[in-house]
Amino acid sequence: MVESSIAVLLFALFILQYPAALLVRLDAKRLNIETPEQWRLAVVFLFLGWIVVAVYLYRRDELADHGN
């Protein structure tokens, strides 16, 4: 029972990473950050993609300043 609940939770988190990755990429592109695709890939392919989302949101203004 516990194993199936954990599997469902991990699957749901994995499925939610794709829309989050798309939003990160679109936002990074809008802010003219030099590497929006790297941020998207980091969110999708890292198991802990939500940590990458948090880091991106924390540093997005700083990254945008460097992109201009």
N, C-alpha and C positions, 0 to 999 in steps of 0.2 A: 504494500500500500504506500509506504513512504517513498520507495524508489519510483513508483509511477507518478506520484505528486511532484517529486523533484524533477523528473524528466519532463513533465508538462510545464513546469515553471521555467526550466531552462529553454525549452522550445519556444515558449511565449516571449521570453526575453530576446532570444535570437531573432524571432520574426519582427519584433519591435525595433531591432537595430537598423533594419533597412530604411524605414521612413526617417529615423533619426539621422542616419548617414546622409540621406538625400537633403534633409533640412540643413545640416551642417555644411554640405557642399554649396548649396544655393546661397546661404548666408555668407560664406567665405568668398564666393565669387562676387556677390553684391558689394562686399567691403574691399574688393580688389586685393585680397590676400594672395600672395605669390603662388601658393601651393594648395588650392582648394581640394584638388583630387586626392592629395596625400591625407588630408583630414578625413575625407569620406572613406578611403580605404582603411584607415586606422580604426574607424568606428565599426566597419563591417567585419574585418578579418581578425581583429583582436577579440579574444574571448571576453575581455573586460572592456568592451567598447564603451560602456557607460562612463567609465573613468575618463576615456578620451573625450567624450562629450562634455564632461564637467571641466576638464582642462581647457578645452576649446572655448567654452563659454566664459571661463575666467580670464583667458588671455586674448579674446577676440579683438578688443580695442587696441591692445598693444600690437597685435599682428597686423591690423588694418593700418596702423601708423607706419609700419615698416614696408607695407605693400605700395604705398604712394611715393 
